Amino acid sequence: MLPDIADLDREDELTPYRDLFVDNGTVYLNGNSLGKMPVHAIELMREVVEREWAHGLISSWYSKWLKRPQDIASKLAAFLGVSPDEIFIGDSTSINLYKLIFGALSYQKKRAEVLMDDLNFPTDYYVLKGILEESFVGHVQKTIASKDGVCGDEDGLVEAITENTALVFLSQVTYKSAFMYDMHRINQKAKEKGALVLWDLSHSVGSVPLDLQGSNTDLAVGCLYKYMNGGPGSPAFLYVRKDLQEKIINPIKAWFGHKNGFAFSPEFEPHAGIQKFAVGTPGMLSLSATEPGIDLMNQVGIHRLREKSIKLSEYFIGQFYDRLESLGYGLESPKETNKRGSHLTLSHEFSDKIYKALSHPQDSSKKPVVCDFRPPNLLRFGIAPIYISFHDIALCIGRLEEIILDQEYKNII
Ligand SMILES: *Cc1c(COP(=O)(O)O)cnc(C)c1O
């Protein structure tokens, strides 16, 4: 490959981390959907399964498992720069969205409007719609549409926050284009008007620096199986700012959120602090598997990750203009670095065929490139800087170019 690429990888201080993830033989650019597996997770899971589960059985709850959710939450809190007692890990992102949307609307009793954009992830709309239909009849969802389908209308949103706004609910980095909102700006306007803000950080955590305390964030949720490499369907996290924890209810009242669940009392009394957002018995296998990914991300730190993500993305974009734009590809992510998370989206008339040619090259000497295809015509490339190299990007660009130049896509049915 190009010698300057080899130099960039050699000089990159994150290069050694690449070998701490299992190599599946592909150029893996889908870490924004499911991150790679840390090598250490194999050994750890063997320990959890063989020793803790098989041999320890019930005793492992007392000796290890009951405190593990909070131990891992503390590591994530350190990564995010918040207090350990502001993070709960457990349940899925969708379930945590349910808890916090419901809790926020219950708190904001006199306000009936939820403000959103049209770039959020589908489950976010479904959960909100369900809550409004089943439990908050009369509330309305107000949508501030994106003008181009790529960038959110941040000015429009800020203007639309009023005394009627109960909740502003957005993905900080949007899943399609990686457009990134300015949390400080939206939080500040919401604060002035007395609205709450719920941020979905699924595409932000591990990809961009977040200052939840400095930006005065109220509520947030996010996935750990994307950039945090926590494993398929790993538990999600939830953030509630300290002073809001007593005010926001958890609508799912269950024994792990009870003040003293093991007293088996017939009356429900919520736990103090963040623990009240727990529901039932944590899935210990998937929870345990999140730790190696969080540890590695903590070792590198978000600022070095972001720095490398920007370099890789700028290299990708430079190559796009030089070699791909003239072949019918379009760039569907914001061009400005400070408006973008860590994935890049391209469009092409033949995206579905290009996607197949990338992942299953007919010439078996070519390395498969794994990205994802979003109908009708989008290809998303996740740039997870902890294990992606400049060489990976160069290979991907080379394939995107030759699939069109050699008309490879025409052989795909
Ligand atoms: C990935 C993702 C989810 C996924 O939710 P699950 O409950 O884990 O399936 C939700 N919201 C956003 C913004 C996402 O990117």
The ligand as an SDF file (V2000), in Angstrom:
LIG
                    3D

 15 15  0  0  0  0  0  0  0  0999 V2000
  -28.3460    1.4210   18.7300 C   0  0  0  0  0  0  0  0  0  0  0  0
  -29.3180    2.3970   19.2200 C   0  0  0  0  0  0  0  0  0  0  0  0
  -30.4080    2.0070   20.0210 C   0  0  0  0  0  0  0  0  0  0  0  0
  -30.6300    0.5620   20.3260 C   0  0  0  0  0  0  0  0  0  0  0  0
  -31.5080    0.2990   21.3610 O   0  0  0  0  0  0  0  0  0  0  0  0
  -31.5710   -1.1570   22.0030 P   0  0  0  0  0  0  0  0  0  0  0  0
  -32.6100   -1.0690   23.0080 O   0  0  0  0  0  0  0  0  0  0  0  0
  -30.2100   -1.5070   22.5040 O   0  0  0  0  0  0  0  0  0  0  0  0
  -31.9150   -2.1300   20.9040 O   0  0  0  0  0  0  0  0  0  0  0  0
  -31.2660    3.0020   20.4770 C   0  0  0  0  0  0  0  0  0  0  0  0
  -31.0740    4.3030   20.1590 N   0  0  0  0  0  0  0  0  0  0  0  0
  -30.0280    4.6970   19.3820 C   0  0  0  0  0  0  0  0  0  0  0  0
  -29.8410    6.1370   19.0620 C   0  0  0  0  0  0  0  0  0  0  0  0
  -29.1370    3.7580   18.8820 C   0  0  0  0  0  0  0  0  0  0  0  0
  -28.1240    4.1580   18.1090 O   0  0  0  0  0  0  0  0  0  0  0  0
  1  2  1  0
  2  3  1  0
  2 14  2  0
  3  4  1  0
  3 10  2  0
  4  5  1  0
  5  6  1  0
  6  7  2  0
  6  8  1  0
  6  9  1  0
 10 11  1  0
 11 12  2  0
 12 13  1  0
 12 14  1  0
 14 15  1  0
M  END
$$$$
